[in-house]
Amino acid sequence: MRTSRRQRIAFVVAAIAAFLVATPAFAQIDITGNWAAIFHEDQLERVPGPALGDYLGLPINDEARAFAEAWDPSRLTVPEHQCRAHSAPYILRGPLNMRIWEERDPQTEVVVAIHMDIANFQQRRVFWMDGRPHPSKNAEHTWMGFSTAAYDGDTLVVTTTHIKQMWHRRNGLPQSDQVALTERFIRHGDILTDITYTQDPVYLSEPLIKTTNMRLNPRPLNAAQLLYPCQSVVEIADQKRGAVPHYMPGENPFLKEFRDEYKLPEVATRGGAQTTTTTQPAVAKLAGLRLPDSGDRLVLPVVLILALVLLGATATPISGPCTLP
């Protein structure tokens, strides 16, 4: 009798343990389905495109700025560039129909990978979830790179390397092929948010962080909605073969248009980590603000500084380290 009772207790304990081990799988949010882009944030940048010379709020370095100031939009007329895909850190910012599905091991039903079909430039991303390592740094680079993923509670965390050179912003700000991308996909109802944390040792002095939202499409996508037929053609008849439109240093005539239109100081529009948040008196002075004489540093978002500039703020001392007059 005692042995039978012990066996029953052992069975119950084993069943509870098995349930607890499986619990995280039930807690994970399902991100599969058909998704469409929402352009309620950064719409001007993502749809019509950013102005030339607008590097506000981007932690770029001097090398990135020099590259962007030499960039000519006519480069997109070159046949080799016409069908060039966006890279992984940027592609979800553009026009988007997207299908996400799981690949499971047929024997164990464990998720081996999550696949993402992206209509824009007809790209496919694969998030490997089977514990495989990233390849050698000398391995092939692609537009979508090589991605591994794991769940952190209800958040899918994706790490991507081996990404081809492209851009951080469509006005010529470059992204190098040494970029490392970390994403966190979070679902709230029918909204999927992709938080990107981009590290680029060549062109960024600090990580670039963005969020992009997508809405669940309850209807299945047909084939045409996931295709991107692109055929390069000669757009400029007299353009010499092999020509790459560009500007020599100091010769780009369009860099002043953005700051002149919005009456912004040049130091603000040229970007850099100091234009994301500022603790520097020189940049705070752009809004006519003075920091306390005590040496306390005030952290102001660049958006607030520029708003004060546009509203015509005057040089008023700030009383205390974190208060406005």
DAMOQUI-V929769 format. One record per residue. N is the residue number from 1. RES is the residue in one small letter. NEAR is the number of other ideal C-beta (glycine too) atoms within 10 Angstrom. Layout:
# DAMOQUI-V929769
[[N	RES	NEAR] [N	RES	NEAR]]
This chain:
# DAMOQUI-V929769
[[1	m	5] [2	r	6] [3	t	7] [4	s	8] [5	r	9] [6	r	10] [7	q	10] [8	r	10] [9	i	10] [10	a	10] [11	f	10] [12	v	10] [13	v	10] [14	a	10] [15	a	10] [16	i	10] [17	a	10] [18	a	10] [19	f	10] [20	l	9] [21	v	9] [22	a	10] [23	t	9] [24	p	10] [25	a	10] [26	f	7] [27	a	10] [28	q	14] [29	i	14] [30	d	8] [31	i	21] [32	t	12] [33	g	18] [34	n	20] [35	w	25] [36	a	15] [37	a	20] [38	i	15] [39	f	16] [40	h	7] [41	e	12] [42	d	13] [43	q	10] [44	l	11] [45	e	16] [46	r	19] [47	v	12] [48	p	9] [49	g	13] [50	p	19] [51	a	19] [52	l	20] [53	g	23] [54	d	25] [55	y	27] [56	l	21] [57	g	17] [58	l	24] [59	p	22] [60	i	26] [61	n	17] [62	d	11] [63	e	14] [64	a	27] [65	r	20] [66	a	13] [67	f	18] [68	a	26] [69	e	21] [70	a	15] [71	w	20] [72	d	15] [73	p	13] [74	s	15] [75	r	15] [76	l	12] [77	t	17] [78	v	19] [79	p	13] [80	e	10] [81	h	13] [82	q	14] [83	c	13] [84	r	17] [85	a	20] [86	h	20] [87	s	25] [88	a	30] [89	p	25] [90	y	24] [91	i	21] [92	l	24] [93	r	22] [94	g	18] [95	p	14] [96	l	18] [97	n	21] [98	m	24] [99	r	19] [100	i	21] [101	w	14] [102	e	15] [103	e	15] [104	r	12] [105	d	11] [106	p	7] [107	q	6] [108	t	8] [109	e	9] [110	v	10] [111	v	17] [112	v	17] [113	a	19] [114	i	21] [115	h	14] [116	m	23] [117	d	16] [118	i	25] [119	a	20] [120	n	19] [121	f	17] [122	q	14] [123	q	19] [124	r	12] [125	r	23] [126	v	17] [127	f	24] [128	w	18] [129	m	20] [130	d	11] [131	g	8] [132	r	11] [133	p	8] [134	h	16] [135	p	11] [136	s	7] [137	k	9] [138	n	7] [139	a	11] [140	e	9] [141	h	18] [142	t	15] [143	w	18] [144	m	22] [145	g	23] [146	f	22] [147	s	23] [148	t	19] [149	a	18] [150	a	13] [151	y	16] [152	d	9] [153	g	11] [154	d	13] [155	t	18] [156	l	23] [157	v	16] [158	v	23] [159	t	17] [160	t	24] [161	t	19] [162	h	22] [163	i	26] [164	k	18] [165	q	14] [166	m	19] [167	w	20] [168	h	26] [169	r	21] [170	r	18] [171	n	20] [172	g	24] [173	l	23] [174	p	20] [175	q	26] [176	s	18] [177	d	15] [178	q	16] [179	v	27] [180	a	18] [181	l	22] [182	t	15] [183	e	22] [184	r	15] [185	f	22] [186	i	17] [187	r	17] [188	h	10] [189	g	7] [190	d	12] [191	i	13] [192	l	23] [193	t	15] [194	d	19] [195	i	15] [196	t	21] [197	y	15] [198	t	22] [199	q	14] [200	d	25] [201	p	11] [202	v	15] [203	y	25] [204	l	22] [205	s	18] [206	e	14] [207	p	13] [208	l	24] [209	i	12] [210	k	16] [211	t	12] [212	t	22] [213	n	17] [214	m	24] [215	r	14] [216	l	14] [217	n	16] [218	p	8] [219	r	7] [220	p	9] [221	l	17] [222	n	9] [223	a	6] [224	a	9] [225	q	15] [226	l	17] [227	l	11] [228	y	14] [229	p	7] [230	c	11] [231	q	7] [232	s	13] [233	v	7] [234	v	12] [235	e	12] [236	i	11] [237	a	5] [238	d	6] [239	q	14] [240	k	6] [241	r	7] [242	g	7] [243	a	13] [244	v	10] [245	p	15] [246	h	14] [247	y	15] [248	m	8] [249	p	8] [250	g	8] [251	e	10] [252	n	18] [253	p	8] [254	f	14] [255	l	22] [256	k	13] [257	e	13] [258	f	18] [259	r	19] [260	d	12] [261	e	10] [262	y	15] [263	k	9] [264	l	17] [265	p	15] [266	e	11] [267	v	15] [268	a	23] [269	t	20] [270	r	21] [271	g	25] [272	g	21] [273	a	15] [274	q	17] [275	t	24] [276	t	17] [277	t	16] [278	t	23] [279	t	13] [280	q	12] [281	p	12] [282	a	9] [283	v	20] [284	a	20] [285	k	16] [286	l	21] [287	a	24] [288	g	14] [289	l	22] [290	r	13] [291	l	18] [292	p	15] [293	d	7] [294	s	8] [295	g	7] [296	d	12] [297	r	14] [298	l	20] [299	v	10] [300	l	20] [301	p	13] [302	v	19] [303	v	13] [304	l	14] [305	i	23] [306	l	20] [307	a	12] [308	l	18] [309	v	17] [310	l	12] [311	l	8] [312	g	9] [313	a	16] [314	t	9] [315	a	9] [316	t	12] [317	p	10] [318	i	17] [319	s	9] [320	g	11] [321	p	13] [322	c	11] [323	t	9] [324	l	13] [325	p	10]]
